[in-house]
Every structure is written in structure tokens, then in C-alpha cells.
Amino acid sequence: MQCTGEYVLLADRWHTCFFDLAGDQGLLGQVEGRTADDAAYWLAQATPAWRDAIEVVAIDMCSIYASAVRRMLPAARLVADLFHVVQLAVKMTGDVRRRVVRQKYGRRGRSGDPEYGVKCLLVRDLEHLRPQQFAKIMDTLGCDRHGQEVLAAWIGKEKLRDVLNLHGRVTGPASQQATDASLRSRLTTALQRNKTLADQNDMLRRQLARALGDQRASRTRSGNNPAQ
């Protein structure tokens, strides 16, 4: 306002959009704001018959929109769209990498760290990696337990994409598809190797705990028996 010099919000920069995912109607509507009330207000403008006919609603993993759907479309089934599911898995991989780097070095990652050198590769889809880039990830992260933890997170992200059948949508020359199949096979082998290492570590921890327990019991017996 000119009299006070303060800014006045004339329009919310965030908007909520509604799309017809199953048909051919495209954008159904758009409402200013991204609160549960904003979304519910737009849905309330539709006829009861229209709302009752909606069977599935795909949203991002946001409790705000879930609340609006449950309020206005109680019979509809809520699902998460694939983009945001994979986006969460990519974020998880980055979170694991940053946490592991801090544990390993006692600081934030920086240029020159092996893990830092592959951070951009970890966010790329498997089918878009060249064999040399795939080998760089495996060689860099497979050297120690810290890297293996990051590698397990990345493999988990790619396995999620596999479950969602996103790898199967790759198109291109037969040579590219063969390369993609080869990388996926090597990824499965790496996952099995990581699982084997994890099982071995669990077994060693149990054996160590058992051995420590036996030593404590032996000391206790020795301390209670002066004749020994």
C-alpha cells in the first residue's frame, strides 16, 4: 500500500490444479492456494453426482490434499502418483549419502570426496547411465561399509522403479535396451552381494555379543569362587 509502504498480497503464487487422468478432458480446473480448504472449495462447486462418480484420486504425498479428498470424496480411493513416489526415493538416497559422509569424515561432503564425485550419478535413472558411469558408482561405493550403505539406498531406489515398471518404458535402439538389461542384471547382483555382506555382518555381531557374554559370565564365576 502506498500510504504505509507495506506489501499487500493480491494473489497466491501457489495454485492447485485438477486433471482428468483417465479420460481426455485434460485440465478440469484450477484454484488459487494450496490448502485443504482451497481444494475442498473447488470440489464443492461440482455436483454431487460428479463427485460420486470419481473412483480414484492421484495426489502427491501431501496430507493437505488427502484431507480435502477424504472430506469431499469419501468414496474415492487415494493413490500416490509415481513421480512423487520416485522423487521421495531419490531424496532418501541423497539423505543417506549426506548422513554417511558426515559419519565417515566428521563434516559435510566436499569436492574431492569419492562420494561427492558420484552424487550427480545417483539421481539419474539406471537406464540413462553409461556402463562406465555405472562402474564408477559400483567401484566408488563398494569399497567400504559407508559406501555400501549409500549403494544399498541407491539400489533400493532403482528396485522401486523396477517394481513400478518404469524401467520397462525405455525405448530406443536394441543395443541401448541390451545395455539397460545388462546394467539391471549387474544391479541385482550387487543387491545380492550387499545382502550377503549384511547377513555376514549380522552373524559376526551376534557371535561377538555371544563371546562377550561368555567372557562376562566367566569373570563373574571367577570372582565368586576364591579357589580358582
Summary of the structure (lengths in Angstrom):
residues: 228
radius of gyration: 26.7
end to end distance: 91.1
largest distance: 95.8
contacts: 560
relative contact order: 0.06
helix: 63%
strand: 9%
